[in-house]
């Protein structure tokens, strides 16, 4: 795996695609954490725009004509891959220009067995169907593992160097500094999670497998509710499951339906806390990747003490 990763980065470095050294690189990314990570590497050498608006779900995103127009201004499109951006190929075709697409999942050891074809999920309590795209069996939420983010940093750095080789040392220096911060984040999460007595937590969206695998937690997902309202009958089944399992704390996400969360809280009497996989530039304390992960850590500590 490591050999393949480094061969891929070397390959990227030697494909000719350059800009004049005085120009900045216009970059489009799919989700906000990628914007923050890319800015930490490129700094004033890049302009970065996130396609999926804050508070929206990547699973339900459909690009608008205005977003396609914005896309035509970019030289690079950086995506999570693993099927998260199920709309990406159509999006690139609609832009009608040569744009470098960087799929960060190509250097990541993905967790397979992640079923979201048609957003159909089977859990202990019920079955549910929803959207019509699929993730190809791989879980795309790997950016929630700070150790894997270091591989993402390497891929983004290699891309910027290939486009803008005059500033190679600048990008490498920034990447090294940011990876040190990621190391600090990882060590702090590891230390604080190790102090917790409980290991199992319950969430509404299956986004936390990589994080949990890294830090020895056990996530239980009782519903995939992204992007649409559940029928009242399904809510009844979920509430029954929560009560049977004596679940006291349930993790929601900002991208999920507020009406669903309120209904579950009201009917089940479970306490609702929020985990946020995406963050937002408008929310202090969640407006950059590292602070976002500390926010999620504090919410888990609150539930698992």
Wavefront OBJ file of the C-alpha trace (Angstrom):
o trace
v 0.000 0.000 0.000
v 2.792 2.456 0.914
v 4.694 1.743 -2.332
v 1.570 2.355 -4.420
v 0.920 5.586 -2.549
v 4.378 7.014 -3.212
v 4.401 5.904 -6.867
v 1.090 7.710 -7.334
v 2.471 10.923 -5.793
v 5.637 10.752 -7.940
v 3.473 10.215 -11.032
v 1.468 13.323 -10.201
v 4.589 15.422 -9.751
v 5.865 14.756 -13.264
v 2.713 15.245 -15.329
v 3.131 18.648 -17.015
v 0.425 21.052 -15.851
v 1.829 24.402 -14.772
v 0.730 27.957 -14.123
v 2.740 31.162 -14.139
v 4.419 31.638 -10.767
v 2.615 34.935 -10.091
v -0.829 33.363 -10.492
v -2.756 31.722 -7.675
v -4.331 28.313 -8.166
v -8.148 28.259 -8.232
v -9.300 25.085 -6.455
v -12.773 23.591 -6.014
v -13.377 21.067 -3.209
v -16.466 19.080 -2.372
v -16.678 19.479 1.434
v -15.506 22.154 3.844
v -12.772 20.152 5.676
v -10.980 19.873 2.318
v -11.095 23.654 1.934
v -9.416 24.183 5.288
v -6.785 21.483 4.702
v -5.969 22.821 1.227
v -5.644 26.394 2.526
v -3.213 25.232 5.203
v -0.969 23.829 2.470
v -1.429 26.430 -0.262
v -2.044 29.521 1.868
v -1.929 32.657 -0.315
v -1.016 30.578 -3.376
v -4.538 29.141 -3.651
v -8.144 30.250 -3.716
v -10.482 27.513 -2.536
v -14.238 27.207 -2.891
v -16.393 24.501 -1.312
v -19.217 23.188 -3.467
v -21.504 21.652 -0.835
v -22.963 24.425 1.338
v -22.538 24.346 5.111
v -25.366 22.436 6.749
v -26.108 20.405 3.613
v -25.576 16.694 3.214
v -23.058 15.409 0.640
v -25.374 12.438 0.136
v -28.214 14.646 -1.116
v -26.250 17.327 -3.009
v -27.183 18.172 -6.584
v -25.103 20.871 -8.352
v -26.957 23.927 -9.609
v -26.186 25.798 -12.869
v -24.505 28.543 -10.798
v -22.235 25.970 -9.140
v -21.369 24.441 -12.503
v -20.443 27.926 -13.738
v -18.207 28.422 -10.694
v -16.614 25.061 -11.411
v -15.418 26.259 -14.825
v -13.074 28.755 -13.124
v -11.071 26.079 -11.300
v -7.900 24.290 -12.335
v -8.304 21.540 -9.735
v -11.248 19.671 -8.252
v -10.359 17.828 -5.028
v -12.829 15.215 -3.861
v -13.131 12.615 -1.129
v -14.043 9.891 -3.610
v -15.217 6.405 -2.591
v -18.585 7.352 -4.105
v -19.320 10.325 -1.838
v -19.431 12.727 -4.789
v -21.720 10.522 -6.860
v -22.494 13.565 -9.039
v -18.841 14.410 -9.821
v -18.469 12.846 -13.292
v -21.567 14.591 -14.592
v -20.384 17.801 -12.948
v -16.975 17.686 -14.675
v -18.596 16.976 -18.060
v -20.987 19.903 -17.617
v -18.079 22.262 -16.904
v -16.758 21.632 -20.442
v -13.139 22.339 -19.616
v -9.974 20.463 -18.763
v -9.845 20.307 -14.981
v -7.580 18.135 -12.850
v -9.701 15.826 -10.681
v -7.920 14.608 -7.538
v -9.543 11.613 -5.860
v -8.003 11.502 -2.383
v -9.384 8.029 -1.658
v -6.823 6.514 -4.050
v -4.157 6.537 -1.322
v -6.439 5.593 1.586
v -6.951 2.081 3.035
v -10.734 2.174 2.792
v -13.157 0.309 5.007
v -15.324 -1.848 2.776
v -18.746 -3.360 3.366
v -20.341 0.096 3.591
v -23.747 -0.396 1.980
v -25.520 2.682 0.727
v -26.925 1.552 -2.602
v -30.203 3.369 -2.753
v -29.342 4.431 0.800
v -30.672 1.080 1.927
v -29.560 0.148 5.422
v -30.312 -2.844 7.562
v -29.741 -2.543 11.293
v -30.838 -4.444 14.325
v -34.079 -2.504 14.598
v -35.410 -1.910 11.073
v -34.820 -1.472 7.358
v -34.887 1.805 5.467
v -34.567 2.929 1.847
v -33.786 6.327 0.432
v -31.586 7.851 -2.274
v -30.528 6.089 -5.443
v -26.721 6.447 -5.527
v -24.160 4.152 -3.985
v -20.712 4.314 -2.423
v -19.422 1.210 -4.172
v -19.093 -0.689 -0.897
v -16.428 1.632 0.576
v -16.992 3.978 3.500
v -16.036 7.514 2.353
v -15.815 9.172 5.803
v -12.081 8.649 6.233
v -11.329 12.355 6.738
v -12.566 11.917 10.317
v -9.370 9.993 11.116
v -6.564 12.566 11.620
v -3.909 9.975 10.801
v -5.453 9.345 7.381
v -5.684 13.096 6.822
v -1.874 13.093 6.636
v -2.147 10.985 3.470
v -4.657 13.497 2.132
v -2.162 16.277 2.846
v 0.508 14.431 0.840
v -1.823 14.055 -2.140
v -2.914 17.697 -2.104
v 0.702 18.858 -1.723
v 1.804 16.748 -4.693
v -0.999 18.221 -6.805
v -0.089 21.821 -5.969
v 3.591 21.163 -6.687
v 2.791 19.615 -10.027
v 0.770 22.674 -11.060
v 3.048 25.263 -9.446
v 6.561 23.748 -9.140
v 8.292 27.092 -8.524
v 6.691 27.144 -5.067
v 7.517 23.516 -4.245
v 9.469 24.282 -1.051
v 6.681 26.556 0.162
v 4.051 23.821 -0.183
v 6.251 21.179 1.409
v 7.073 23.426 4.374
v 3.389 24.179 4.961
v 2.456 20.506 4.639
v 5.087 19.423 7.150
v 3.894 22.047 9.639
v 0.267 21.023 9.225
v 1.061 17.340 9.647
v 2.746 18.182 12.943
v -0.518 19.764 14.068
v -2.379 16.632 12.957
v 0.036 14.526 15.013
v -0.755 16.677 18.037
v -4.482 16.288 17.406
v -4.133 12.524 17.111
v -2.159 12.205 20.339
v -4.641 14.347 22.263
v -7.639 12.372 20.999
v -5.903 9.084 21.825
v -5.078 10.257 25.338
v -8.547 11.571 26.124
v -10.415 8.624 24.621
v -8.276 6.212 26.658
v -9.658 7.768 29.854
v -13.264 6.973 28.977
v -14.935 3.973 30.565
v -17.571 3.466 27.875
v -16.731 2.504 24.317
v -20.102 2.162 22.565
v -22.048 5.125 21.219
v -25.168 5.442 19.090
v -25.396 7.727 16.059
v -27.970 8.507 13.392
v -25.476 8.567 10.513
v -22.718 6.007 9.824
v -19.863 8.495 9.547
v -17.638 7.421 12.442
v -16.157 4.049 11.476
v -12.631 5.313 10.717
v -12.517 7.472 13.836
v -13.786 4.602 15.979
v -11.381 2.079 14.476
v -8.457 4.404 15.165
v -9.386 5.119 18.793
v -11.020 1.909 19.961
v -14.674 2.979 20.010
v -17.711 0.981 18.954
v -20.319 2.911 16.965
v -23.863 1.629 16.627
v -25.922 3.125 13.823
v -29.651 2.788 14.073
v -30.697 4.795 11.028
v -29.339 6.481 7.916
v -31.585 9.525 7.701
v -29.592 11.807 5.441
v -31.462 14.046 3.080
v -35.093 13.165 3.659
v -37.835 12.810 6.231
v -38.594 9.361 7.579
v -42.137 8.064 7.584
v -43.878 8.101 10.984
v -43.897 4.305 10.969
v -40.116 4.228 10.704
v -39.784 6.703 13.552
v -41.945 4.402 15.667
v -39.603 1.494 14.940
v -36.539 3.559 15.815
v -38.076 4.706 19.097
v -38.920 1.114 19.940
v -35.321 0.108 19.242
v -33.960 2.939 21.428
v -36.173 1.959 24.342
v -35.443 -1.767 24.030
v -31.691 -1.113 24.051
v -32.042 1.416 26.892
v -30.196 4.055 24.851
v -29.848 7.257 26.876
v -27.750 9.387 24.494
v -28.170 9.622 20.733
v -25.831 11.496 18.378
v -27.344 13.564 15.613
v -25.565 15.699 12.984
v -26.253 19.229 11.693
v -26.883 17.833 8.206
v -29.785 15.665 9.368
v -33.420 16.678 9.443
v -34.215 18.778 12.561
v -37.794 17.503 12.472
v -36.580 13.898 12.618
v -34.217 14.604 15.502
v -36.888 16.470 17.466
v -39.385 13.649 16.925
v -36.897 11.023 18.096
v -35.976 13.046 21.180
v -39.596 13.659 22.077
v -40.764 10.092 21.592
v -37.743 8.203 22.936
v -36.776 10.566 25.814
v -33.152 10.024 24.776
v -30.723 12.909 25.157
v -29.569 14.272 21.792
v -25.977 15.435 21.293
v -24.397 16.592 18.037
v -21.398 15.241 16.178
v -20.361 17.279 13.149
v -18.390 15.622 10.316
v -18.258 18.722 8.100
v -18.002 21.915 10.126
v -18.639 25.371 8.710
v -16.680 28.611 8.231
v -19.588 30.379 9.939
v -19.446 28.395 13.199
v -16.710 29.412 15.673
v -15.035 26.334 17.131
v -15.948 24.319 14.037
v -14.517 26.610 11.366
v -11.354 24.586 10.769
v -10.633 20.874 10.682
v -8.586 20.601 13.864
v -11.028 22.591 15.997
v -13.878 20.608 14.467
v -12.294 17.354 15.613
v -11.749 18.723 19.117
v -15.422 19.698 19.156
v -16.425 16.134 18.250
v -14.041 14.748 20.862
v -15.645 16.877 23.576
v -19.133 15.691 22.592
v -18.043 12.054 22.779
v -16.451 12.663 26.160
v -19.702 14.171 27.388
v -21.618 11.040 26.399
v -19.080 8.349 27.325
v -17.741 9.479 30.700
l 1 2 3 4 5 6 7 8 9 10 11 12 13 14 15 16 17 18 19 20 21 22 23 24 25 26 27 28 29 30 31 32 33 34 35 36 37 38 39 40 41 42 43 44 45 46 47 48 49 50 51 52 53 54 55 56 57 58 59 60 61 62 63 64 65 66 67 68 69 70 71 72 73 74 75 76 77 78 79 80 81 82 83 84 85 86 87 88 89 90 91 92 93 94 95 96 97 98 99 100 101 102 103 104 105 106 107 108 109 110 111 112 113 114 115 116 117 118 119 120 121 122 123 124 125 126 127 128 129 130 131 132 133 134 135 136 137 138 139 140 141 142 143 144 145 146 147 148 149 150 151 152 153 154 155 156 157 158 159 160 161 162 163 164 165 166 167 168 169 170 171 172 173 174 175 176 177 178 179 180 181 182 183 184 185 186 187 188 189 190 191 192 193 194 195 196 197 198 199 200 201 202 203 204 205 206 207 208 209 210 211 212 213 214 215 216 217 218 219 220 221 222 223 224 225 226 227 228 229 230 231 232 233 234 235 236 237 238 239 240 241 242 243 244 245 246 247 248 249 250 251 252 253 254 255 256 257 258 259 260 261 262 263 264 265 266 267 268 269 270 271 272 273 274 275 276 277 278 279 280 281 282 283 284 285 286 287 288 289 290 291 292 293 294 295 296 297 298 299 300 301 302 303 304 305
